[in-house]
Amino acid sequence: MKTVLEARNINKYFKKPVLFHVLKNISFKVRQGEFVSIMGKSGCGKSTLLYILSTMDTDYEGQLFLNEELVTGENREKLSHIRNKYIGFVFQFHYLLSEFSVLENVMLPAKKLGEKSPSQIEEAAMEKLRILGIEHIAQKRASRISGGEKQRVAIARALINDPVIIMGDEPTGNLDSYNAENVFNIFKDLSDNQGLSLLVVTHDKDFADKTDRIIEMGDGEIIG
Amino acid sequence: MINWKVILNIAKTHLLTKIKQTAIAALGVTFGIGSYITLVSFMTGLNKMLDDLILNQTPHVHIYNEIEPSKKQPIAFYEEFKNSFNVVHSIKPKQSQKKIHNALPIIDYLEKNEHVRGALPQIKTQIFYIAGSIEIGGNLTGIDIMQEVEFFNFKDYVVKGTPEALKNTNNGILLGSGIAEKMSLGIGDRVQISTISGEIFPLKIVGLYQSGIADLDNIQSFANIKTVQRILGEAENYITDINVKLHTIEDALPLAQKIEQQFQLKAIDINTANAQFETGSNIRNLITYAVSITLLIVAGFGIYNILNMLIYEKMNDIAILKATGFSGKDVQLIFMSQAVIIGIVGGILGLILGFILSSVIDNVPFETEALPLIKTYPINFDFFYYMVGISFAMVSTFFAGYLPSQKAKKIDPVDIIRSQ
C-alpha cells in the first residue's frame, strides 16, 4: 500500500515562555485507506504534532512527506495549495464561516482550487452533503444549524476537493455520544469504502479503539 | 493564482452582513469627499470670480506712452565725462506726446501676430463732469465698444442700457454709476463735460457703467473713440493706449518685452501688473487643499478603525480560510477589496453629495453692490475636482485598508485554533 503521510524525526520546541522540547523525534507513516488515531494526555503535544502534519505550522525540525513528496521547506503559497488540494480538516469547534450558507461553506475550498466549473462544484458539494445525509440544510445559514450538523458540514467541506488524507483534531470532542457515533461511522465508511486515509487526534478511548491503529503519545514521544 | 471571484464574493458577504459598520465607514468617506468637493468648488468659484473681476477688465498687454524722464540724460553722451561722477538736479520728464505714434499701423501689425486675439485702441483723457456750478473731475475713455464687449466682457459692466446703444449714438456716453448717482442722472438725460482746455460738450447718457470698484465708478465714463477724438479736437489717428488680448496669458511677458524694444513704448504685461493677485489666489487654494486633505485623512482613519475591528471579529474566519487552503495573500486581498469597495462606494456618494451641496450653494442669493453681475454664490463645477475626489477616496481607503489587511495576512491560524 502506498504511503500517504510520513513524518521523519520531527522535533519541535516552544521558545516562549521558556525553551521547551514539545516533540521528540516523532517518526511514523500513514498508509492509504488507514484510519489512525493519536491518543495521549493533555499537553503531550498531539495537537502540536497535528498542526505540523497539516503544514500550517512550519516551525519544526525534521522532514514531512505527503504523497511521498517532501513538503518541509516549501513556501507558504505552495503549502496553502497543498492544504487546499490534498488535506481535509475537521476541528473540535466546527469553524464554519457563519455568514455563509452551508452550501457555500462546502464549496469554498473547491472555488479556491478552481479546477472545476461553478456548476460542477455545486453538484459535487450537494453530493457530499447527500453522503452525509444533510442535503436538506444546504441553503441554511451556517450559524443557524445544530452542532452535530455543523460537524457534518465541516466533514463535507473537508471532502470537497477529494483529499488524500483527512485530519481531525478532536472531531467528536464537542458532540454528544449519538453524534460522535455518527461521525465515527462516517469516517469509518470513508476509510473502508473510498480508500481515504484518516488521522484523528482524540481523547475518546472508545473512539480510538475502533480505529485501525492507535498512536499513543506521552511527553512528546510516541510510546506505543 | 488569485481567484478574484471567490475573494470578491467573500468580501461582499462580509460587507453586507455588517451593513451598519460598512455604511458608517462609507459615510466617513462620503462626508470627506462631499465636503472636499463643496469646499473646492466654492473656493475656486470665488477665486475665479475675484480673478475675473480684475483680470477680465485688464488687458494682457497694455501699451501706452509713459511720461517719464529719459533714462540716459544728455551728459551721459559726452565722452569727456565718461569717467566722472555726474550730478543732475531737477530732472524733468522728457518732452513727448501722449498719443502713440503710428498707432493704427501698430494695431494692424499686432493683429497679424498669431498669439494675439485682439488689439484694441483706446483714448484716455481727463475731463470734468459739470453739474450746475460744480465741476467733478473724471476720466473719459474712448473705446471701440463692440470689440470691448467681445474681448473684455464689457457687457457685464453695463448695468443699465446696452453697449449697442452707445455704438448707435453719435454723442453717447456710458456714465459711471457713481457719478450718475452723485448728479442724479439716468438714461436719456444729458450730461455736460468739459475738457481740460475748457471746451464744453453735451453728451447723451445711453447707459450706466459699474465695475464694482467704487473709486473707479465715481470717475470713469466711456464714449466712442470718434466722439472723444472730436471732443479733444484730434485727428482720427489719435490713440493713447492699445490693449492687447492674447490666446494664452503666458505669452504676455515676451510680447510686452518685444513691443517695448521694437516701438519704444511702454508695454505692461498682466502678470507684472497684478502680481499680488496671483499670490492671493495661490494662498486661498493652499488653504482649500489643506482643509480638504485633513477631512479625507480623518475619513481614512475611520476606515482603518473599522477594518481593524472587522479583522478582530473575523479571526476565526481568517484561521479557517487559511486552514482550508487560502493563502495569506488571498486573505489580505479579501480585506483590501473591502476597503477599496468602501472607498469607491463612499467616494461616489461623496461626489453626488458634493454636487448637490454645491448646486444648493450655487442657487443661494448673493447680491452685493460691489459686484453687479453676481446674483448667487459662485461655484466652479470643474470635472477635474471630481476626478481628484474619487482618486483620493480610493488611494486613502487603499492605505487605510493596507495596514489592517497586512495584519490579517500574517495571522497564524494555529494560534487562533489553539486558543479555542
Interface residues (C-beta under 8 A of the other chain):
Chain A: S47 Y51 S54 M56 D57 R76 E77 S80 H81 R83 N84 K85 F89 F91 Q92 F93 Y95 L96 L97 S98 E99 F100 L108 P109 K111 K112 L113 G114 R157 N161 D169
Chain B: M1 N3 K5 V6 I10 T13 H14 T17 N316 D317 A319 I320 L321 K322 A323 T324 G325 F326 S327 G328 K329 D330 D412 P413 V414 I417 R418 Q420
